[in-house]
């Protein structure tokens, strides 16, 4: 009898949660329905892309179908500021940027010694991520072109990364990705990434990667970043012909992922979550607030016009900028900044729309080290630098980064799959996406600041 109990005890250890041997083991015993999640972030996708598809003449049959059969939001509250890397990390953690630590796209680098480096590295995230928790529970994970995932612990990792914008970037990208993954992708797609530029990645090669991973690995959690819509909206403006073509292409590429899930035999238990990080607004001008710091003696430039010393600096992110003070005890600099920016906010041709205080920044989940935050005026974006013209025409035609309470910055959310009911999702926030996925997969997201969204589930027959 003791020997039998010992064997049963050993078997219990071998099949305990967190030691599953199959990727398609049901993850949420409470519902028994959703065991796989494909999370796709279509960068910059605006809710009007599916809510007013006819008005914009968009050919998006999948988005239209989800509107009829799945769950959708008319607009999701983004983060402060509404830029890519903070928003992606919020979606991955259920926390605000001030909590998870990815408070801007670019790395903290006031003297520009990092040569324009971004916040690429997963070790900088201060709270558990969905992929961390899924992996700890024994679920299979895959990250494809998802920001802030260099060095992330996932079953498959193909991180978003670039450095010098040269051909050697592709070699570095391969070295940072999971070993052996690229030969399999190239075997399936002979033209894969033949013309790839990592700083302007297209959605088709992202889908090539994703379909390969779905069919070969059947991950319980797959997180994908599709960047092309955002790129075209920046370059040509929201709902320009180029941006519309990118939206239609995203619809096509996502259909490919669904087909792969069906081929892999996982679709019946899959929840497809299509989300964006922010909206977009048209712009014609750019403002360079750093010049005001130079004019007021808060920045010292050397002969090459580089920063030699500083009392305050500006860190720009789209149509948004943080103002940081070097010495937290420097009251004189703080007083000077409070005289400069609030006085011009909202004035015609100042380029500055609103100024947020440190207390407001913290309350909105922003960078707790920011002394002030500057929001560009309508039609403006922020320009980095401490020389040149204060206001200039913008080379780009679209921007984001404004505070999340601006209607144009509302993000998108579509949820679809055999287990997903048809409903309109109300009061959705980006911080609610991770808790929703965590509930489906049976993960304990204890650090989350959001809550699961109320999305009805249908009964799905087991196969």
C-alpha positions as CSV (number, residue, x, y, z in Angstrom):
1,X,0.0,0.0,0.0
2,X,2.8,2.4,0.9
3,X,4.6,1.6,-2.3
4,X,1.3,2.3,-4.3
5,X,0.9,5.7,-2.5
6,X,4.5,6.6,-3.2
7,X,4.0,5.9,-6.9
8,X,0.8,7.9,-7.0
9,X,2.6,10.7,-5.2
10,X,5.4,10.7,-7.7
11,X,3.0,10.7,-10.6
12,X,1.3,13.7,-9.0
13,X,4.6,15.6,-8.9
14,X,5.3,14.8,-12.5
15,X,1.9,16.1,-13.8
16,X,1.6,19.0,-11.3
17,X,0.7,22.4,-12.7
18,X,3.8,24.1,-14.1
19,X,5.2,20.8,-15.5
20,X,2.9,20.2,-18.5
21,X,4.5,18.2,-21.2
22,X,2.1,19.4,-23.9
23,X,1.6,23.0,-25.2
24,X,-2.1,22.5,-25.6
25,X,-2.9,21.4,-22.0
26,X,-6.0,23.4,-20.8
27,X,-4.7,26.3,-18.9
28,X,-7.9,27.6,-17.2
29,X,-9.8,24.8,-15.5
30,X,-12.4,27.3,-14.2
31,X,-13.8,27.9,-17.7
32,X,-12.3,24.9,-19.6
33,X,-12.6,26.9,-22.8
34,X,-9.6,29.2,-23.6
35,X,-6.3,27.4,-23.5
36,X,-4.5,29.6,-26.1
37,X,-4.3,33.4,-26.5
38,X,-3.0,35.1,-29.6
39,X,-2.4,38.7,-28.7
40,X,-1.8,41.0,-31.7
41,X,-1.0,44.6,-31.3
42,X,-1.6,46.6,-34.4
43,X,0.4,49.7,-33.7
44,X,-1.6,52.9,-34.0
45,X,-4.9,51.2,-35.1
46,X,-7.7,53.7,-34.5
47,X,-11.2,52.5,-33.5
48,X,-12.6,54.2,-36.5
49,X,-10.8,51.6,-38.6
50,X,-13.5,49.1,-37.7
51,X,-16.3,51.3,-36.3
52,X,-16.4,53.6,-39.4
53,X,-14.9,51.3,-42.0
54,X,-17.5,52.3,-44.6
55,X,-16.8,56.0,-44.1
56,X,-13.1,55.4,-44.8
57,X,-13.7,53.0,-47.6
58,X,-11.7,50.2,-45.8
59,X,-11.7,46.6,-47.0
60,X,-11.4,44.9,-43.7
61,X,-13.6,41.8,-43.8
62,X,-12.1,40.3,-40.6
63,X,-12.6,43.4,-38.6
64,X,-16.2,43.7,-39.8
65,X,-16.8,40.0,-38.9
66,X,-15.5,40.5,-35.4
67,X,-17.8,43.5,-35.0
68,X,-20.7,41.3,-35.8
69,X,-19.7,38.1,-34.0
70,X,-17.1,39.0,-31.4
71,X,-16.4,41.6,-28.7
72,X,-15.2,45.1,-29.5
73,X,-14.5,48.4,-27.8
74,X,-15.4,51.8,-29.2
75,X,-12.3,53.2,-27.7
76,X,-9.7,52.1,-25.0
77,X,-8.0,54.4,-22.6
78,X,-4.3,54.3,-23.3
79,X,-1.4,55.3,-21.0
80,X,0.5,58.4,-20.0
81,X,2.1,59.2,-22.4
82,X,0.4,57.5,-25.4
83,X,3.5,56.1,-26.9
84,X,4.5,52.6,-28.0
85,X,6.9,51.1,-25.5
86,X,5.1,52.2,-22.3
87,X,1.8,51.1,-23.8
88,X,3.1,47.6,-24.9
89,X,4.6,47.0,-21.5
90,X,1.3,48.1,-19.8
91,X,-0.5,45.5,-22.0
92,X,2.0,42.9,-21.0
93,X,1.8,43.6,-17.2
94,X,-1.5,45.3,-16.4
95,X,0.3,48.2,-14.8
96,X,0.9,51.8,-15.6
97,X,4.3,53.0,-16.9
98,X,5.2,54.6,-13.6
99,X,4.9,51.1,-12.0
100,X,6.4,48.9,-14.7
101,X,9.3,51.3,-15.4
102,X,9.1,51.7,-19.2
103,X,8.1,55.3,-19.0
104,X,9.2,56.3,-22.5
105,X,10.4,54.8,-25.8
106,X,14.0,55.9,-25.5
107,X,16.4,55.1,-22.8
108,X,17.3,57.7,-20.1
109,X,20.3,59.4,-21.7
110,X,20.5,63.1,-21.1
111,X,24.1,63.4,-22.5
112,X,23.3,61.2,-25.5
113,X,26.0,58.7,-24.8
114,X,23.8,55.7,-25.7
115,X,23.6,56.9,-29.3
116,X,19.8,56.9,-29.5
117,X,19.2,53.6,-27.8
118,X,15.6,52.6,-26.9
119,X,14.2,50.7,-24.0
120,X,14.7,47.3,-25.6
121,X,15.6,45.1,-22.6
122,X,13.2,43.0,-20.7
123,X,15.3,43.2,-17.5
124,X,14.2,46.8,-17.2
125,X,10.5,45.8,-16.6
126,X,10.0,46.0,-12.8
127,X,6.9,43.8,-12.5
128,X,6.0,40.3,-13.7
129,X,4.8,40.0,-17.3
130,X,2.3,37.7,-18.8
131,X,5.0,35.6,-20.4
132,X,6.9,35.3,-17.1
133,X,3.8,34.0,-15.3
134,X,2.7,31.7,-18.1
135,X,6.2,30.2,-18.3
136,X,6.3,29.7,-14.6
137,X,3.0,27.8,-14.8
138,X,4.4,25.5,-17.5
139,X,2.6,27.1,-20.4
140,X,4.3,27.6,-23.7
141,X,5.1,31.2,-24.7
142,X,6.2,33.1,-27.8
143,X,7.1,36.7,-28.4
144,X,7.3,38.1,-31.9
145,X,8.6,41.6,-32.5
146,X,7.2,42.6,-29.1
147,X,8.9,45.7,-27.7
148,X,11.0,45.4,-24.5
149,X,11.7,41.7,-25.0
150,X,15.5,41.5,-25.6
151,X,16.5,38.9,-23.1
152,X,13.0,37.9,-22.2
153,X,12.5,34.3,-20.9
154,X,10.1,32.8,-23.4
155,X,9.8,29.5,-25.4
156,X,10.2,31.5,-28.6
157,X,11.7,35.0,-28.6
158,X,12.1,37.2,-31.7
159,X,12.5,40.6,-30.1
160,X,12.0,44.1,-31.6
161,X,15.4,45.5,-31.9
162,X,17.7,47.6,-34.1
163,X,20.9,49.5,-33.4
164,X,22.9,51.0,-36.3
165,X,20.2,50.7,-39.0
166,X,22.7,48.8,-41.2
167,X,22.7,45.3,-42.6
168,X,24.5,44.0,-39.6
169,X,21.5,44.7,-37.5
170,X,19.9,41.6,-39.0
171,X,22.8,39.5,-37.6
172,X,22.4,41.0,-34.2
173,X,18.7,40.4,-34.3
174,X,19.2,36.7,-35.1
175,X,21.7,36.4,-32.3
176,X,19.2,37.9,-29.8
177,X,16.4,35.6,-31.0
178,X,15.7,32.0,-30.1
179,X,18.3,29.6,-31.6
180,X,17.1,27.7,-34.7
181,X,13.9,29.7,-35.3
182,X,15.0,31.5,-38.4
183,X,16.0,28.5,-40.5
184,X,12.5,27.1,-40.1
185,X,10.8,30.4,-41.0
186,X,13.1,30.7,-44.1
187,X,12.3,27.1,-45.1
188,X,8.6,28.0,-45.2
189,X,9.0,31.5,-46.7
190,X,11.8,31.7,-49.1
191,X,11.5,35.5,-49.4
192,X,11.2,36.1,-45.7
193,X,12.7,39.4,-44.7
194,X,14.6,39.7,-48.0
195,X,14.1,43.4,-47.8
196,X,13.7,43.8,-44.1
197,X,14.8,47.0,-42.4
198,X,14.5,46.5,-38.6
199,X,13.7,50.1,-37.9
200,X,10.7,49.9,-40.3
201,X,9.6,46.3,-40.0
202,X,6.6,45.4,-42.2
203,X,3.6,43.3,-41.1
204,X,4.0,40.5,-43.7
205,X,7.3,39.2,-42.3
206,X,5.9,39.5,-38.8
207,X,3.0,37.3,-39.9
208,X,5.5,34.9,-41.5
209,X,7.2,34.5,-38.2
210,X,3.9,34.1,-36.3
211,X,2.3,31.5,-38.6
212,X,5.5,29.4,-38.4
213,X,5.4,29.5,-34.6
214,X,1.7,28.8,-34.3
215,X,1.9,25.7,-36.5
216,X,5.2,24.4,-35.1
217,X,5.0,25.3,-31.5
218,X,1.3,25.9,-30.7
219,X,2.1,28.3,-27.9
220,X,-0.5,28.9,-25.1
221,X,0.5,32.6,-25.2
222,X,1.6,34.3,-28.3
223,X,2.3,38.1,-28.3
224,X,2.8,39.8,-31.7
225,X,3.5,43.4,-32.6
226,X,2.5,44.6,-36.1
227,X,4.1,48.1,-36.7
228,X,3.2,49.0,-40.2
229,X,0.0,51.0,-39.6
230,X,1.8,53.3,-37.2
231,X,4.6,53.9,-39.7
232,X,2.3,54.9,-42.5
233,X,0.2,57.1,-40.2
234,X,3.3,58.9,-39.1
235,X,4.7,59.4,-42.6
236,X,1.4,60.1,-44.4
237,X,-1.2,61.0,-41.8
238,X,-4.1,59.0,-40.3
239,X,-6.5,57.6,-42.9
240,X,-4.2,58.6,-45.8
241,X,-4.3,56.2,-48.7
242,X,-1.0,54.7,-47.5
243,X,-2.3,54.2,-43.9
244,X,-5.6,52.7,-45.2
245,X,-3.6,50.2,-47.3
246,X,-1.6,49.3,-44.2
247,X,-4.9,48.8,-42.2
248,X,-6.2,46.5,-44.9
249,X,-3.0,44.6,-45.0
250,X,-3.1,44.1,-41.2
251,X,-6.6,42.6,-41.6
252,X,-5.2,40.1,-44.2
253,X,-2.2,39.1,-42.1
254,X,-4.3,38.5,-39.1
255,X,-6.5,36.2,-41.2
256,X,-3.4,34.2,-41.9
257,X,-2.8,33.7,-38.2
258,X,-6.3,32.4,-37.7
259,X,-5.8,29.9,-40.6
260,X,-2.6,28.7,-39.0
261,X,-4.4,28.2,-35.6
262,X,-7.0,26.1,-37.4
263,X,-4.3,24.1,-39.1
264,X,-2.5,23.6,-35.8
265,X,-5.8,22.4,-34.2
266,X,-5.8,25.0,-31.5
267,X,-8.4,27.5,-32.9
268,X,-11.4,26.0,-31.1
269,X,-9.8,26.9,-27.7
270,X,-8.1,30.2,-28.8
271,X,-9.0,33.8,-27.9
272,X,-7.7,36.2,-30.5
273,X,-7.1,39.7,-29.0
274,X,-6.4,42.5,-31.4
275,X,-5.4,45.7,-29.6
276,X,-3.6,48.9,-30.3
277,X,-1.4,51.0,-28.2
278,X,-2.7,54.5,-29.0
279,X,-4.6,56.5,-31.6
280,X,-3.4,59.2,-33.9
281,X,-3.8,62.8,-34.7
282,X,-2.8,64.9,-37.8
283,X,0.1,67.3,-37.4
284,X,1.7,70.1,-39.5
285,X,4.3,71.6,-37.1
286,X,6.9,70.7,-34.5
287,X,8.0,72.6,-31.4
288,X,11.4,72.3,-29.7
289,X,11.0,73.1,-26.0
290,X,14.6,72.4,-25.3
291,X,15.5,75.8,-26.7
292,X,13.8,77.4,-23.8
293,X,16.0,75.6,-21.4
294,X,19.1,76.9,-23.2
295,X,17.8,80.4,-23.3
296,X,17.2,80.3,-19.5
297,X,20.6,79.0,-18.6
298,X,19.5,75.5,-17.7
299,X,21.5,73.8,-20.4
300,X,25.2,74.4,-21.2
301,X,26.3,73.5,-24.7
302,X,29.9,72.9,-25.9
303,X,31.4,74.2,-29.1
304,X,29.9,71.3,-31.0
305,X,26.5,72.2,-29.6
306,X,26.3,69.1,-27.5
307,X,25.2,69.2,-23.9
308,X,28.2,69.9,-21.6
309,X,26.2,70.3,-18.4
310,X,22.5,70.6,-17.4
311,X,20.2,71.6,-14.7
312,X,17.1,70.4,-16.5
313,X,16.6,68.4,-19.7
314,X,13.7,67.5,-22.0
315,X,12.9,63.9,-23.0
316,X,10.6,63.9,-25.9
317,X,8.2,61.1,-27.0
318,X,6.0,62.0,-30.0
319,X,3.7,64.9,-29.1
320,X,4.8,64.7,-25.4
321,X,7.9,65.6,-23.4
322,X,9.1,65.1,-19.8
323,X,11.1,67.8,-18.1
324,X,13.6,66.4,-15.6
325,X,15.6,68.2,-13.0
326,X,19.1,67.0,-12.3
327,X,19.3,67.9,-8.6
328,X,16.1,67.2,-6.7
329,X,17.1,69.9,-4.2
330,X,17.5,72.5,-6.9
331,X,14.6,74.8,-6.0
332,X,15.8,77.6,-8.2
333,X,15.6,75.4,-11.4
334,X,12.2,74.2,-10.4
335,X,11.0,77.8,-10.0
336,X,12.4,78.8,-13.4
337,X,10.7,75.9,-15.1
338,X,7.4,76.8,-13.5
339,X,7.8,80.3,-14.9
340,X,8.7,79.1,-18.4
341,X,6.2,76.5,-19.4
342,X,2.8,77.2,-17.6
343,X,3.0,80.8,-18.8
344,X,3.0,79.8,-22.5
345,X,0.7,76.7,-22.3
346,X,-2.3,77.2,-24.5
347,X,-1.1,80.4,-26.1
348,X,-1.4,80.5,-29.9
349,X,1.8,79.4,-31.7
350,X,3.5,78.4,-28.4
351,X,3.3,74.9,-29.6
352,X,2.5,73.8,-26.0
353,X,-1.0,72.7,-25.2
354,X,-1.0,71.6,-21.6
355,X,1.6,71.4,-18.8
356,X,1.2,68.6,-16.1
357,X,2.8,68.9,-12.7
358,X,4.7,66.2,-10.9
359,X,1.6,65.4,-8.9
360,X,-0.5,65.1,-12.0
361,X,2.1,62.9,-13.7
362,X,2.1,60.4,-10.7
363,X,-1.7,60.4,-10.5
364,X,-1.9,59.5,-14.2
365,X,0.6,56.7,-13.9
366,X,3.5,58.4,-15.6
367,X,7.2,58.7,-14.7
368,X,7.6,59.5,-11.0
369,X,10.9,61.1,-11.8
370,X,9.4,63.7,-14.1
371,X,9.1,67.2,-12.7
372,X,6.8,68.5,-15.5
373,X,5.2,66.9,-18.6
374,X,4.5,68.9,-21.7
375,X,1.8,68.1,-24.2
376,X,2.0,69.6,-27.6
377,X,-0.8,71.8,-28.9
378,X,-3.2,70.4,-31.5
379,X,-1.4,70.0,-34.8
380,X,2.0,69.9,-33.2
381,X,4.5,67.3,-32.3
382,X,7.6,67.6,-30.1
383,X,11.1,68.0,-31.6
384,X,14.2,66.9,-29.7
385,X,17.2,69.1,-29.4
386,X,18.6,72.3,-28.0
387,X,19.5,74.2,-31.3
388,X,17.6,75.2,-34.3
389,X,14.2,76.8,-34.7
390,X,11.7,76.8,-31.9
391,X,8.8,76.0,-34.3
392,X,9.2,74.4,-37.7
393,X,7.1,72.5,-40.2
394,X,6.9,68.8,-39.4
395,X,8.2,66.3,-41.9
396,X,5.7,63.8,-40.5
397,X,1.9,64.1,-40.9
398,X,0.7,62.1,-38.0
399,X,1.6,61.8,-34.3
400,X,0.6,60.5,-30.9
401,X,1.9,60.9,-27.4
402,X,-0.7,63.3,-26.1
403,X,-2.3,62.6,-22.8
404,X,-4.8,59.6,-22.9
405,X,-7.8,61.8,-22.2
406,X,-7.7,63.2,-25.7
407,X,-10.3,61.3,-27.8
408,X,-7.9,61.0,-30.7
409,X,-5.6,58.9,-28.5
410,X,-8.1,56.2,-27.8
411,X,-6.8,52.7,-28.7
412,X,-8.6,49.8,-30.3
413,X,-9.7,46.4,-29.0
414,X,-11.3,43.5,-30.8
415,X,-11.7,40.0,-29.2
416,X,-12.6,37.0,-31.3
417,X,-12.7,33.2,-31.2
418,X,-15.1,30.3,-30.9
419,X,-15.4,30.9,-27.1
420,X,-15.9,34.6,-27.3
421,X,-19.4,36.1,-27.1
422,X,-20.7,39.0,-29.1
423,X,-20.7,42.2,-27.0
424,X,-19.6,45.8,-26.8
425,X,-16.8,46.2,-24.3
426,X,-17.3,49.3,-22.2
427,X,-14.9,51.4,-20.1
428,X,-11.9,49.4,-21.3
429,X,-8.3,50.5,-20.4
430,X,-5.0,49.1,-21.6
431,X,-4.2,48.1,-18.0
432,X,-7.2,45.7,-18.2
433,X,-5.9,43.6,-21.1
434,X,-3.3,41.6,-19.1
435,X,-5.8,40.8,-16.2
436,X,-8.3,39.6,-18.8
437,X,-5.8,37.2,-20.5
438,X,-4.5,36.1,-17.1
439,X,-8.0,35.1,-16.0
440,X,-8.4,33.0,-19.2
441,X,-5.1,31.2,-18.7
442,X,-5.3,30.8,-15.0
443,X,-2.4,33.1,-14.2
444,X,-2.1,35.1,-10.9
445,X,-1.3,38.7,-12.0
446,X,-1.0,40.0,-8.4
447,X,0.8,43.3,-9.3
448,X,-1.9,44.3,-11.9
449,X,-3.5,47.8,-11.5
450,X,-6.2,46.9,-14.0
451,X,-9.1,44.4,-13.8
452,X,-10.5,41.7,-16.1
453,X,-12.9,42.9,-18.8
454,X,-16.4,41.7,-18.8
455,X,-16.4,39.6,-22.0
456,X,-19.0,36.8,-22.2
457,X,-17.8,33.3,-23.1
458,X,-19.7,30.8,-25.2
459,X,-19.8,27.1,-24.6
460,X,-17.4,25.3,-26.8
461,X,-17.5,21.5,-27.4
462,X,-14.4,19.7,-26.5
463,X,-12.6,17.8,-29.2
